[in-house]
């Protein structure tokens, strides 16, 4: 008898993250590196892009956090 495979959406498995949590992780990871302000923002934007692709933040959060104007 073949076993049934259950597909669980990735968004259910991954916890949602707040901007504060993301900034804390970036700060701790970037500490040994000498990054200027633009480089720090680029890292933050890349992390936000990846978090959006994984479903860990919403499109609205992504726009709010990465739109500087």
Residue frames as a rotation matrix with the C-alpha (Angstrom) as fourth column:
UNK 1
0.585 0.811 0.000 0.00
0.811 -0.585 0.000 0.00
0.000 0.000 -1.000 0.00
UNK 2
-0.245 -0.710 0.660 1.60
0.650 -0.625 -0.432 3.32
0.719 0.324 0.615 -1.06
UNK 3
-0.292 0.094 -0.952 1.98
0.863 -0.403 -0.305 5.97
-0.412 -0.911 0.036 1.61
UNK 4
0.636 0.589 0.498 0.11
0.726 -0.675 -0.130 9.23
0.260 0.445 -0.857 1.16
UNK 5
-0.549 -0.835 -0.022 2.28
0.818 -0.532 -0.219 12.30
0.172 -0.138 0.975 0.89
UNK 6
0.595 0.722 -0.352 0.98
0.786 -0.614 0.069 15.39
-0.166 -0.317 -0.934 2.63
UNK 7
-0.287 -0.657 0.697 2.16
0.740 -0.614 -0.274 18.72
0.608 0.438 0.663 1.29
UNK 8
0.411 0.334 -0.848 2.39
0.827 -0.527 0.194 21.44
-0.383 -0.781 -0.493 3.93
UNK 9
0.751 -0.119 0.650 2.78
0.338 -0.776 -0.533 24.99
0.568 0.619 -0.543 2.62
UNK 10
-0.226 -0.964 -0.142 6.14
0.729 -0.071 -0.681 26.51
0.646 -0.258 0.719 3.54
UNK 11
-0.348 0.119 0.930 4.45
-0.304 -0.953 0.008 29.56
0.887 -0.280 0.368 5.07
UNK 12
0.772 0.635 0.017 2.91
-0.257 0.288 0.923 27.37
0.581 -0.716 0.385 7.76
UNK 13
0.598 -0.603 -0.528 6.30
0.736 0.675 0.062 26.00
0.319 -0.426 0.847 8.79
UNK 14
-0.479 -0.841 0.252 8.17
0.695 -0.538 -0.476 29.30
0.536 -0.053 0.842 8.91
UNK 15
0.072 0.507 -0.859 7.38
0.895 -0.413 -0.169 31.82
-0.441 -0.756 -0.484 11.64
UNK 16
0.688 0.191 0.701 6.55
0.493 -0.831 -0.258 35.39
0.533 0.523 -0.665 10.71
UNK 17
-0.245 -0.837 -0.490 9.24
0.970 -0.212 -0.123 37.92
-0.001 -0.505 0.863 11.60
UNK 18
0.813 0.445 -0.375 9.07
0.480 -0.877 -0.001 41.52
-0.330 -0.179 -0.927 12.73
UNK 19
0.711 -0.562 0.424 11.28
0.031 -0.577 -0.816 44.33
0.703 0.593 -0.392 11.50
UNK 20
0.550 -0.490 0.676 12.92
-0.835 -0.340 0.433 44.48
0.018 -0.802 -0.597 14.93
UNK 21
0.649 -0.283 0.706 13.85
-0.033 0.917 0.398 40.79
-0.760 -0.282 0.586 14.74
UNK 22
0.785 -0.345 0.514 15.28
0.602 0.229 -0.765 41.17
0.146 0.910 0.388 11.23
UNK 23
0.648 -0.545 0.532 17.33
-0.353 -0.834 -0.424 44.24
0.675 0.087 -0.733 12.22
UNK 24
0.598 -0.413 0.687 18.70
-0.694 0.162 0.702 42.43
-0.401 -0.896 -0.190 15.29
UNK 25
0.689 -0.324 0.649 19.85
0.405 0.914 0.027 39.46
-0.602 0.244 0.761 13.20
UNK 26
0.727 -0.420 0.543 21.46
0.442 -0.319 -0.838 41.73
0.525 0.850 -0.047 10.60
UNK 27
0.672 -0.461 0.580 23.19
-0.641 -0.754 0.143 43.79
0.372 -0.468 -0.802 13.31
UNK 28
0.588 -0.433 0.684 24.65
-0.418 0.561 0.714 40.69
-0.693 -0.705 0.149 14.97
UNK 29
0.655 -0.297 0.695 25.76
0.624 0.732 -0.274 39.17
-0.427 0.613 0.665 11.68
UNK 30
0.687 -0.345 0.640 27.26
0.403 -0.551 -0.731 42.36
0.605 0.760 -0.239 10.24
UNK 31
0.968 -0.244 -0.060 29.14
-0.072 -0.497 0.865 43.32
-0.241 -0.833 -0.499 13.43
UNK 32
0.257 -0.955 0.149 32.55
0.443 0.254 0.860 41.97
-0.859 -0.155 0.489 12.33
UNK 33
-0.091 -0.232 0.969 32.26
0.994 -0.088 0.072 43.71
0.068 0.969 0.238 8.94
UNK 34
-0.559 -0.116 -0.821 32.80
0.263 -0.964 -0.043 47.38
-0.787 -0.240 0.569 8.26
UNK 35
-0.270 0.581 0.768 29.74
0.956 0.066 0.286 48.40
0.115 0.811 -0.573 6.26
UNK 36
-1.000 0.026 0.000 28.73
-0.025 -0.998 -0.066 51.93
-0.001 -0.066 0.998 5.40
UNK 37
-0.467 0.884 -0.017 25.13
-0.408 -0.232 -0.883 53.13
-0.784 -0.405 0.470 5.61
UNK 38
0.077 0.483 -0.872 24.30
-0.996 0.006 -0.084 52.23
-0.036 0.876 0.481 1.99
UNK 39
-0.601 -0.371 -0.708 25.75
-0.443 0.892 -0.092 48.74
0.666 0.258 -0.700 2.31
UNK 40
-0.939 0.305 0.160 23.77
-0.029 0.393 -0.919 48.13
-0.343 -0.868 -0.360 5.51
UNK 41
-0.098 0.956 -0.278 20.55
-0.684 -0.267 -0.678 49.18
-0.723 0.124 0.680 3.77
UNK 42
-0.093 0.007 -0.996 21.37
-0.919 0.385 0.089 46.94
0.384 0.923 -0.030 0.78
UNK 43
-0.935 -0.231 -0.268 21.82
-0.100 0.899 -0.426 43.97
0.340 -0.372 -0.864 3.12
UNK 44
-0.664 0.743 0.085 18.51
-0.158 -0.028 -0.987 44.82
-0.731 -0.668 0.136 4.80
UNK 45
0.045 0.693 -0.720 16.73
-0.927 -0.240 -0.289 45.13
-0.373 0.680 0.631 1.44
UNK 46
-0.436 -0.280 -0.855 18.15
-0.657 0.749 0.090 41.78
0.615 0.601 -0.510 0.26
UNK 47
-0.994 0.106 0.002 17.03
0.070 0.667 -0.742 40.10
-0.080 -0.737 -0.671 3.48
UNK 48
-0.340 0.927 -0.159 13.55
-0.435 -0.304 -0.848 41.61
-0.834 -0.219 0.506 3.08
UNK 49
-0.080 0.254 -0.964 13.39
-0.988 0.105 0.110 40.39
0.129 0.962 0.242 -0.54
UNK 50
-0.737 -0.281 -0.615 14.23
-0.262 0.957 -0.124 36.87
0.623 0.070 -0.779 0.58
UNK 51
-0.890 0.450 0.071 11.80
0.045 0.242 -0.969 36.98
-0.453 -0.860 -0.235 3.49
UNK 52
-0.111 0.864 -0.491 9.04
-0.809 -0.366 -0.461 38.09
-0.578 0.345 0.740 1.12
UNK 53
-0.221 -0.040 -0.974 9.87
-0.830 0.532 0.166 35.27
0.512 0.846 -0.151 -1.30
UNK 54
-0.897 -0.157 -0.414 9.69
0.060 0.883 -0.466 32.77
0.439 -0.442 -0.782 1.58
UNK 55
0.052 0.999 0.014 6.37
0.226 -0.025 0.974 34.17
0.973 -0.048 -0.227 2.77
UNK 56
-0.236 -0.220 -0.946 7.76
0.947 0.165 -0.275 35.31
0.216 -0.961 0.170 6.12
UNK 57
-0.652 0.197 -0.733 6.71
0.148 -0.914 -0.377 38.93
-0.744 -0.355 0.566 5.60
UNK 58
0.350 0.864 0.363 3.83
0.670 0.039 -0.741 40.39
-0.654 0.503 -0.565 3.64
UNK 59
-0.060 -0.285 0.957 4.05
0.917 -0.394 -0.060 42.53
0.394 0.874 0.285 0.51
UNK 60
0.773 0.428 0.469 2.76
0.213 -0.871 0.443 45.46
0.598 -0.243 -0.764 2.57
UNK 61
0.809 -0.548 -0.211 5.55
0.199 -0.082 0.977 45.03
-0.553 -0.832 0.043 5.15
UNK 62
0.020 -0.846 0.533 8.14
0.934 0.206 0.292 44.77
-0.357 0.491 0.794 2.38
UNK 63
0.178 0.112 0.978 7.00
0.677 -0.735 -0.040 48.03
0.714 0.669 -0.207 0.80
UNK 64
0.951 0.251 0.182 6.81
0.040 -0.681 0.731 49.85
0.308 -0.688 -0.658 4.16
UNK 65
0.711 -0.699 -0.075 10.25
0.268 0.170 0.948 48.69
-0.650 -0.695 0.308 5.26
UNK 66
-0.121 -0.858 0.500 12.18
0.824 0.194 0.532 49.13
-0.553 0.476 0.683 2.00
UNK 67
0.294 0.263 0.919 10.60
0.776 -0.628 -0.068 52.23
0.559 0.733 -0.388 0.45
UNK 68
-0.439 -0.607 -0.662 12.70
0.886 -0.414 -0.208 55.14
-0.148 -0.678 0.720 1.72
UNK 69
-0.937 0.113 0.330 10.44
0.009 -0.938 0.348 57.87
0.349 0.329 0.878 0.29
